[in-house]
């Protein structure tokens, strides 16, 4: 399986080698002069080259997402950690990515942590920044664990970013006894954003009623543990690399609900 994270970063590095003026503008300009997308690209390049990317990632986060959105997201992550920190048995973080949730779990619980992602490249980077958990390369649709082996499954936006959401819930039900997930929901009548999600192979779990039905179909007894509606807009495109963006969704302004779903 192609490592999409590695392919994107390799393509970016190759482009910058061929465009030294763009590379200088991206890496040498004052950080505050970059928009959110370019700050994120700078962070990606710095991280790939072994540099300190923390300030660039922070700039990207603050520039791409309004305070209202960041507050709702951070509250959802905090609520998830609160729900799982005092349990027993291992916690498996599905679709770990760059480890936003994993960092909070390391700080917030003494339970054994296992991080999984389909990308070996992104897991290597996360392991360098977040030592301690066990790291396992794994497709979320085919986790290398026995039936009911994992006490608690968690994921930060995995339900929104992993294709074939219904199949994902079934696989989580196979290996886990409990699942706690941060998630985002779109209005049922937001056809433009939902159509864009479907075109990406996503969206099966983006509408409240459909998400709840999919949980039940997969055998989960599910409840909402946190909800916050926010105004969301498309994130900016790069000013230095035409057409390059960070987030594929939303494609137009909308009202999103940040939430925490807990299944047992």
Buried (B, 14 or more C-beta within 10 A) or exposed (E): EEBEBBEBBEEBBEEBEEBEEBBEBBBEEEBEEBBBBBBBBBBBBBBBEEEEBEEBBEBBBEBBBBEBBBBBBEBBBBBBBBBBBEBEEBBBBBBBBBBBBBBBBBEBBEBBBBBBBBBBBBBEBBBEEBEEBEBBBBBBBEBEBEEEBBBBBBBBBBBBBBEBBBBBBBBBBBBBBBBBBBBBBBBEEBEEBBEBBEEEEBBBBBBBEBBBBBBEEBEBEBEBBBBBBBEBEBBBBBBBBEEBBBBBBBBEEBEBBBBBBBBE
